[in-house]
Amino acid sequence: MLKNNKSKKPQIPTVDEFLTYQPKRAEMQWKVKDDGLVEIKVPKFESNFGKSFCKFIKKDNYFAANLDKLGSLVWQNCDGIKTVKEILAIVEKEFPDEKNIDQRLYLFLQQMKTLNYINF
């Protein structure tokens, strides 16, 4: 009898597993602006063709991703050393009156991972 060789879907981590992850920023240029918010320079193209095209039309090969207060705080703490649990504690201390801050953090980190701005 033949076995079904369909690839399995990646398993979603448990809350306890996710809290142990250590998010690390991707190698992108970024800065903290005068208002305390983070601006990330995100490349538009990685290929030589795309880079050449931008140069040809005299446009920058990056765009600025501007983060809000929560995103800026999280980004600065995604150093590959702190765990999600430690980052959550920092966020809860900084935003004590925010509701569902743990869910917001989870969604933000997932979005940043999807965009390849961070790795776990």
Summary of the structure (lengths in Angstrom):
residues: 120
radius of gyration: 18.2
end to end distance: 39.1
largest distance: 66.3
contacts: 273
relative contact order: 0.19
helix: 41%
strand: 17%
